[in-house]
Amino acid sequence: MTTTPSVLFVCVKNGGKSQMAAGLMRAAAHGRVEVHSAGTAPGGSLNALSVQSLLEAGVDIREESPKPIDPQLLRSVDLIVTLGREAHIEPVGGVRIINWDTDEPSERGIDGIERMRLVRDDIAARVQQLLTELDLPNG
């Protein structure tokens, strides 16, 4: 008997990177992972370029919205993944927390949709690696 692993992706505003990671994980895991996303200080809307870059990859997150962290969810997931350098989560008993220090193309002068495509591709590669680490049965 196996239990579906659960992952919570967290960034500050929950409008870009954590939403992208959740959307990419849902698409790649095909129901084999329970996926959540939240923000430490949620914004008011999704980042339009994040949405566009995922649509280009066949992933639609347009129905999502930024959410605060649910303390009960925080304690019930198997893994918390923070994205970027700004989102911080206090340790939660029994829950593994990892950080993905994601690519930041703007530091190299790359902005707009080109920046977001690079961010998307970095997160997508990390999602694939995480799926491998979770060692899920093929579904």
N, C-alpha and C positions, 0 to 999 in steps of 0.2 A: 504494500500500500504506500503510495507516494503522496506527498503534500505539494500543492502548487506553491512554488516560492513566490514571495512578494517583495517588490522593490519600490521604494519611494525616491523619486528624483527631486532634488531641491536646488533652487537658485534664489536670488533675492526677490525679484519681481514676479516670478512664475509666469512670465509672458514670452520668454524666448527659450533659453537653453534647456531648462528642466522640462518644458512642454515638448521641445524637439526630442529630447531623450525618451520621454514617455511615449510619444507617437512612434518613434523609430523602434522602440522595444515592443510595443503592441504589434506593429507590423511584422517584425522579425520573429517574435515568439509564437505567433498564431495561437494565443490562448494558453500557452504553457507557463506563463508568468503573470501574476497579478500585478498590475502596474498602476502607480499613483504618482502625482506630481503636486508640488506645493511651493510656496515662497515664504521666505523669512519676513518679507515686507511686501506682500502682493501688490502689484500695480492694478490699473483699471482695465487693461485690455491686453490681448496678445500682440506681440511684435509682428507687424504686417510682413516684414521681410522674412521672418522665421516661418510664418505660414506659407508664403510664396515658395521659399526654398524647399519646404517639405512637399508641397503640391507637385513641384517638379520631379520629386523622387517617388511620387505615387502615394504619399501619406497625407491624409486630410485631418488637420487638427482644428478646423474652423469652428467646431461646436464646443471646443474647450474654453475655459475662462480661468483667469488667475485665482488661486485659492490659498488661504492661509494654512499653516500646518495644523493638523488635527492632533492634539496630544495623545489621544487614544490610538490613532493610526500609527503615530511615531513609535509607540510601544509594541505594536502588533506586527509590524513588518519584519522581514528577515534581514533586509539590507537597506541602508540609506546611502544614496549617492549624492554628494553635493557637487555642483558644477561651477567652475570658476573659483576665484580667490575670495570673493566677498561673502558668500553664504556660509554660515557657521551653525552647526548643530551641537548642542551639549550632549555628551555621551548618555546613551539610554541603555539601561541594564539589559544585557543579552542581545543587543542589536548591533550588528557590524556597521560601521560608518566608514565609507571611503570617499576620497575626493578625486574628481577628474579636473585637473588644471587644464582646462580646454584651450585650444588654439585661440589666440586673439589677433586676427589679421590686422585690426586697426593699429596695432603697435608697429606694423610694417607699412602703414599708409594705405591699406586696402580697406575700402568701405563699401557701403551699399549692398546690393545683392551679391556681388562677388565675395564680400566678407562673409555673408551669411551662408553661402554655398560651402566655403571652406570650413566654417564652424559646423555645419550640418555633416559634412564628410568626416570630420574629426569625431564628432559624437557618434555617428553611424559605425565607425570602426571600433569605438569603445564598447558600443552596445553588442556588436558581434563577439568581441572578446569576452564580455560578461556572460553572454549566452553560453559560450564554450566553457567558461569557469563554472557555471551553474550545472553543467553536465546533465542537461535535460534529455528525456527520451524524445525521439523524433515523433512529431505529431502530424 
